[in-house]
Amino acid sequence: MGRRRRRAVAGVVSILGLLAALLVGGASAQAAPAEGSAGEEKVLTIAVSQEVDSLSPFLAVRLITTSLGRLMYDFLTNYDPKTGESIPALAEKWETSEDGLTWTYTIRETNWSDGQPVTAEDARWTFDTMMKDEAAATANGNFVENFESVTAPDPRTLVIKLKAPQATMLALDVPILPKHKWENAGDFAKFNNDKEFPVVGNGPWILSEHDVNNSITLVPNKDFWRGAPKFDKLVFRYITDPDAQVEALKAGEVSFVSGLTPAQARSLEGADNITVNKAKGKRFQAITLNPGAKLQDGTEFGDGNKALKDPVVREALVRTIDREAIYKTAYGGFGEANGGYIPSRYSDYHWEPSDAEAVGFDVAKANEILDAAGYAKGADGIRAKDGLKLSFRFNVHANNPQYIQAAEMMREWAKEAGMELKVLPVSEVGALLDAGTYDILTTGWSVNPDPDYILGINRCSGLPAKVGGPYLSDAYYCNPEYDKLYAAQLAELDRAKRAEIVKQMQEILYKDNIFVVWGYADQLEAFRSDVIGSMTPQPDPGGNFNGQDGYWSWWSATPAGEESNEDSGGTTGNTGLVVGVGAAALAALGGAFLVARRRGGATADDRE
């Protein structure tokens, strides 16, 4: 959401090929002709439902557009798909001063897609514009807040001087833009980068067409320094209904779908030429409770139920949420119930409450603390105090079946404690958040390997300066203690010490009960194995393909029948095992199989 706003297939050996055949029920029944057949244009089509917020990296915060940004533009550094560590990208090397305040990057010799050379001045202009223009800082301004200056003494050298040491200097998730195309763009708050196609970039893919709410088409950057993609086109096709996406995959109309429900994943087990991938979640699922929408100067707006300003009410509501039951029922067991803000996939920074401090599922305790606080039940069974009724609008993403089912479960639990949750599915929760016209919203973010971005959205500076102005907050959250810790983690270069600060920040978020994490759903995806022969997961092996912290999957994807054993810049892993493989199939193969185990946005960079 983010508006709120953010990583196996190749190297297939014969035994894994046999496994794939068994898992999809053999190849006797042929599916509809799939794209990318021999002699035809090879097209990789990804089913999507999220609408584009902006094609400008200065403004884009949703998963779909931050992912496009990674495909269209190179960053200074990238994340290794195997280790998650920072590796060279547009910056081929770097060095830092002894005091950690000066960073010098050597920019790779390469060209923009229009033939103009990429220089350090492009990077300088990108960061400097974010430093000076409020609109340009909308999506990624947190990365440059600590910058003192940015200079480009020559075409290959970028120098960034900091006010204080900054731990994210090798994790600046900012697309570098071509100055010669952007410097005369005008008002960056209104410039959406969608008037001239193809869009000039320097990433592995070039955006060639955007048919609003229909499709997004990219073509290979033949001169990309890591090597050109192997498909002729990459198309993101809008299909808003999840079941329709699955049917399109079965029919060969799309090559890849993500965000599958467990039932959908199981329904694809026997489908011809389809492989299902399960990866550990890099995205958390949560709800936002409205503590009172407000501006940075404290001016309140919107119409949120004022009862949610009371910490007692928020705690009582959270105590009616059975996280374990949500993942068991709504997610079919494919997920991890947890209250920590950083998914367990990122073990260094992950935090979860101890048994002693957990605000766990306890309806009796919820009733007890509401009784003690003077919220009495009326004739309708709904509690109220001083005219404030504990009746809340609960806006849920209409295209997310798991969210809807979880919300209905929460409605029943809250009712037992005298609170009414009116579940209201909506197509877009962002507009309600903008206007402050909500009580409870479902939300979710993808998280980057470096936690800075996702932590940064909860600072007081994330609040809007004016109604309708740009903002980053996902919950109108403001806690000065949290802000101090944010500054401390950013300046801490010792990874272990920084991780401890990050965990303290998560504990504060957890106890304030405004942004309430349920946990992390496994990422269930499926692709046409007769279209895609190989591609790189992140992490490799065992990771996801969609919504990566990088461009590895769609850049490395190889058409079926053209697989190569070459290592292609990450590495290439094996496909995830289809959900629910039978014991007979495993026995037939002597147990030789690999199980592959996601939000970001953020790129800790996207909100659902």
N, C-alpha and C positions, 0 to 999 in steps of 0.2 A: 504494500500500500504505500506510501510515501509521499506518501503520497506514494508513501512510505513503504519509500524506500523506507536483495544482493542477492562443486566443481564437479563387455569387454569384448571391444569386439576385435581385433586383429590378431595376427599371428595364430590363426586358427589351424590346429593340427587335426589329423584325420579323426582321431577318437572324439574330439570335441564336435567335429562335424556330424559324426554319427549320433552323438548325444542330442545335438540340436534337432536332427531329423526325428529322433524318437520323441522329443519333447513336444514338437508341433504336430505329431501324429503322422509323420511320413510325408512324402511328396507326391503321393498318388493322385490326390485331388488338387487341381491347379486353381489358384486364386485368379481374380480378374487381372488382366495384363498390368504389370506394375511399371512405374516410370523408370527410366534409366535402362531399358532393354538395349541389347546390343544393336548398334547402328543408329540408335536414336539419341536425342539430346538427353544427357544424364542430369536429372533434376532430383534434388533432395528437398522434400516438402515436409515442413513441420507444422502440425496442427497447433493453433494458439487460440485463446479466447480473450486475453487481456488487451484492452485498447491502448493505442499509443498515447502517451501524455504529451511528449514532445520529442522530435528527432534532434533537438539541440542538447548536447552533453552538458551544457550549462544548466538546463532545466529538467532533464530526464531523471526520474527517480523510480519508475516502475521497472519490474523485472524485464519485461519485453524490450524496453528501450535502453536500459543499461546493458543488457546482453547485446543488443545491436551495436551499441557504442564500442564494445570490445571487439566486435567483428570488423567495424569500419575504421577504427583508429588504433594506432599503436600507443601503448603506455610506456613510461620510462622503464618500468620493470614488469615482469609477469610472475606467475606462481608455477613452480614446477609441478606437473601433474602427479608425480610420484611422491614427492616429499612435502609439497606445499610451501617450500622455501622460495624466497625471492630469487629470480634469475634475470639475466640481461634481456632486454627487449629493445626499445628505441635507444636506450642508454646501453652501450655495449660494455661499459665499465664505469666505475666511480671510485671516489676516495673522499675521506672526511678529515677535517682538521682534528688536532689532538683534543680540543675542547668540545668537539661535536657540534660546533656552531656554523661551520662552513662545509657545504657539500658540493663537490665538483663532479659533474657527469660528462662523459664523452659520448656525444651523439653519433649514432650509426650513420654511415653514408648510404642514403636511400632516397627515393623520390616519392612525391605525391602522385596520385593516379592521373593527374593532368600533366605530368612530366616535370613539374617544378621540383627543385631539390628540397628535401626536408632539412631544416637547419636548427641550430640551438635557438635562433630567434623565434621560431614557431613555438617552442616550449616556453621561452621567456614570456612571449606575448600571452600565451594561454594562462599561465600562472599569474602574471601581472594583472591581467584583466579581471581575474577572479578576486584579486586583492583589492581592486579599486572600484569594481562595479557590483552593486548589491545583487542585481538580477543574475549576473554571471556566476555569483557565488551560491545560487539557490541550491543546487544539488550537491556540490562537493566543497563548499567554502570552508568546512572544518579543516581541510588539509592545509590551507594557506594562512590560517589565522595567526600562526606563529612565525610567518615569514617576515624577515626584516627587509630583504631585497632579493630580486632575481635579475641576473645579468647574463648576457651572452657575449663575452669578449671576442669570440671568433665563431665561425659557423659550426664548429664541432664541439664547442665547450659551453656548458650551462653551469652557472654558479648560483647556488641558493644559500643565502645567509639567514640564519635563524635568530630569533630573540632569546630563545632558550633551547636546549637540546630537545630533539623530537624523535620519538621511537618509530615513526611511520615513514621515514625518508626512503625506505626501500619497499614501501607499500602504498605509494601515492596512486590511488585508483582513479586517475584523472586522464581522460582521452586527450592527447595532444592534437590541437587543431591547426589547420593551415592558415597562417596569418593573412596571406594574400587573398583568401576567400572570405575571411571573417571580419577583418578590421573595419570594413565599411558596412557592416550588417545593420547598424543603427541600434534601436532599442533592444537589448538582449532579452528583456522581459517578454517581448512580442515575437522575436525572431525564432522560428521553429525549424529552420534548416530544411524546409520542404518545398521550396519554390524552384529549385534548379536540379535536374537529374541528368546524368548520374551525379551523386554527391561526391565531391573530392575528398578522398581519404588516403590512408596509408596502411590500413589493416589488411588482413587476408581476403576480405570480401568488400566489394564496392556496391553501395546501395543504388540500384538502377531505377526502381519504380516503387511508388507507394500508392496503392489503390485503397483509400481510406476505408477501414472496416471490412476489407475484402482480402487484400494480400499485400505482402511486402516482398519484393524481389531483389536479390543480390546476385552479382556475378563475380567470378574470381578476379582477384588482383594478380594479374600474370607476373608482375614484377615484385611480389611480396618477398622480402628477404629470407624468410624461412622456406619459401617454396610456395607455389600456387596451389590452391585447393584442387581436388581432383574431380569434383562434380562441376557440371557446366552452369548450373544455377542452384541457388538456395532460396526457397520460397517459404515464407511464413504465411500460412493460409488460415483465415479466420473461420472457425467453427465454434460457435458459442456453447452449444449443447455438448456436454461430455460424452453422452452415449452416441451422439452423431459423430464425434471424433473417432470413437472406437469402430463404428460401422465404416467410416471412411478408410480407416487403416485396413480393415478386413477386405475391403473392395479394392485396395491398391490405389486409392485416390490420394492418400498421404503416406509418407514414409515413416513418420515418427509421431507418437503422442506421449505426453507426460501428464503427471497429476492423476494417474489412474486410481480409482477406488479399488479396494481388495476384490470386490465382486467383478469389476471389469477385468482386473488382472487375471483372475481365475478363468473368466470366460474366454480369454485368449489362449489358454494353455493348449488347446487342441487345434488352433487355427493354423492353416498351412502357411509356411514361410514367415512366421511371426515369432519373435523372441521377446520375452519379458525380462526386464532388468530391475532388480531391487537394490537400492543403495541406502545407506544410513543417512538420516536426514541432516541437511545443512540449513534447514528452515524451521523456525519455531511457529507454533500456532498459539494464538492468544486472544484475549479480549481487552479492550480499552474501556475503562470506566471514566465518565466525564466528571472531573473534579471541579468543573467550572471553567469554560473556555475563557481565556483572557489574553490580553496583549502584553507586551513586555513591560509596559508601565503599570500593569495591574488592572486596567480597564476590562470589565467583564462583558461578554456578549453571548448570544445564543440563548437557548431555552432549556438547557439541561436541568434535570431534576436536582434541586439543591440538596436533597438528602444525601447524595453521593459525595458531598463535601465532608461528611462526617466519617472519620476513620472507622468508627464502630460499625456503621452500615456497610462500608466496603469490606471490612474483615468478615462480617457475618455472611455477606454474599459469597465471598471466596470460600468460606467454610461449607457452603452448600455445593461445591464443585468437586465431583469425584473424578480426578484426572485419570486414574487407572481405568475406570469404567468407560470413559470417553474413548480411550485408545483401544480398549478391548472390543467395544461395541461399534462405535462410529468408524473406527479405522481397522476393524477386523484383526486387531493384534499387531498390525504392521506399524508400530511406532513406540515411542518411549515417553511415558508420563513423567513430567519433571517441571519444576518451577524455575529453573535456572535460565537466564537470558541468553547465554552462549551455549549452543548445542554441544552435547558430549562428544561429538565428532572432533571438536577442537579441545582436546583433553587438557592442554596447558591452561586454558582460560575458563574452562567449564566450572561452574559452581552449582551446588545443590544444597538445600537446607538440611541440617541435621534433624534427627527425629525430635529433638527438644525444641527447635525453633520453627518447625514446619507448621504452616497454617493449613492443616489437612482437612479432609472431608469429615465434618462432624456437625450434623444438623442440630443435634441436641445443644451443642455449644453455641451455635448460631442463635438458637432461640433464647438461650440463657443470657447472652450478652445484649441482645436486643431488648429483652425484658428489663434488664438492669439499667439500660439507657433510656427507658421510658417509652419505647415504641410499642404501643398496645394494639392488639388485634381488634379490628372492627367486626361488624356483623357479617361482612363479606369475607372475613378471614385474612384481610390484608392489613398489615400494621401501618400505623401513622403516629406522628408526634408533631404538635404545634402546627397542624394543618399540612404537614409534609407526608404524603402517602408513599409507601414503599412500593410503588408501581412504576416499572421502568420499561421504556421502549428498548427492544433488543434487535438492532439491525444486523442482518446476517447476509453474507454474500450468497445471492440466489443461485449462482452457478457452482456452488461448492456443496455437494450432498453431505459430506462429513460435517461441515460447519452447521448445516441445518439440523442434522440429527443430534449433534452435540448440544445445540441450543435448545432443542426440545427436551433433551435429558435434563439440562440445567433448569429449564422452566419447571419441571416436576419437582426437582429437589428444592428449589427456592420456595415453591408453594408450601412445602412442609415447614418452612421457617417464617411463613407469613409475608413473603415477598412475591410480587407479581412480575413476571417477565413476559412481555408481549412480543413474541417472536415475529419479526417483520422482515422477510427476505427482500432484498433490494439488489438492483443490478450494479450499483456503484455506491460504496460507502464514503468515498473521498469527498463528495460534495457535502455530505452531512458533517463530516469532520471540519471542512473548511468553514462552514457556517456556524458550527457549534450547536447544531440542532439534533442532538442525539443524547442518549443516556448510556447505552452500551453498544459497542461495535465489535465485530470479529475483525481480526487483523492477523498479519503474519509477515515475517521478514526472512529473507535469505541472509546468511551471515558469512562474511569474508574470513579468510584465515587470520587476518589481523582484525581485532575487534574494535578499532578506534571509531570507524564510521557508525556502526550500529549503536555504540555507546553515546556518540555525539548527538544523536537526534533527541536525547532526553534532557539536554541542558536547557537552562532558562533562556539562552540565546536562540533556542529553537522555536520559541514563541514568535508569533507575528508582531511586527512593529505597528501595523495598522490593520484594520479589518479588510480582508481581501488581499493583503500584501503577502509576499512570499514567506514561507515558514517551513520548518523541518519537523516540528514536534508531531508525535503520533498520539499524544495523550494530554496535551496542554500541561505537561509535567514541569515543575520547577522546584528544585531542592538545592539550596546553596551548598550543603554538605556534599551532595553528589557532584556538583560543579567543581568543587575543590579537588575531589578525588580524580575527576576527569583530567584536570590540568596536571595532577601529579603522575598519573599513568602515562600521559603523553611525553612527559619529560624524563621518565625512568627508562634508561637504556639497558639495565639488567633485566633480562627476560623473566627470571623467577620472581624478582621483586615487583616487576610490573604486573605479573599475573596475580599476585596477592592483592594489589590495589584494585585490579579489575574485578576480582571476586568480592571485595568489599562493596563495590558499586552495585553489583548484582544483588547483594544482600539488602541494600537500601531499597532498590526497586521492588524487591520481593516483599519487604515489610510494609511499604507504603500502599500496596494493593490498589494501584491505579492502572498500571500496565501488568496484566495478569497472564503469565505464560502457562499454557496447559502442558506443553511438551513438544516433541519433535516427531512428526510422522515420517516413516520411511518414504523414500521417493520411489514410486512405481512408474515405470516407463515401458514402452513397447515400440519395436521398430520392425520394418519389413526386411527380413534377412535375404530376400531375393532382390533387394534394392541396395542395401548397405552391407558391404562385405566386412568392413572393419572400421573402427573409430576408437579414439582414446577417451577413456573415462577419467574422472578426477574425483577422489584420488585413484591412482592406477596401481594395482587392480582394485576392483570392488566398488568403484564410485559411480556417480551419475553422469549423464551426458548433457541434459538440459540445464541451463542456468549455472554454468560453470564460472569459476573465477579465472577466466581466460577464454580462449577460442579453440581449445584443443579438439573438442569433438567434431564440430562442423568443418574445421580446417583440415583435420586429418582423415575425415570420412572418405572411404574408398568404395567405389561402386562394386557391387557383387560380381565376383569373377575376376576382379583386378587386384585382389589382395596382395600385399607385399610384406615380406618379413623385415623390411627396413625399419629402423628406429627413426621416427619422424618428429622429433622435437619436443617432447615428452617422450613417452614411450607408448607402446600399445599393449593393452591388456585383453583378457578374454571376457566374453559376454557373461552377464549375470545369469544365474540359473533360473529357469522359469519357475514361478511360484507353484509349489505342490508337486514336485517331481515324485513319481512312483518308485517304490523300492525295487520293482522288477527291472525298471530301466537302469537303475544304478548297478544292480547286480550284473546285468548283461554287460556292463562296461567295466566290471571289476572295481567299481567305486572310483573310477578315474574321472573326477569332475571338479569344477571350480564354482564356488558360490560367491557371487558378487553381492556385496552388501551395500532427498535433499534434506525467509526468506523470507538472501540475500537477501539493493536494491537495494550486508548489503553488498558478490559485490553487495555487500551489505547494502543492498540498494533497492529493494523493492518491497512494496507492500502489496498484499493480495487484494 
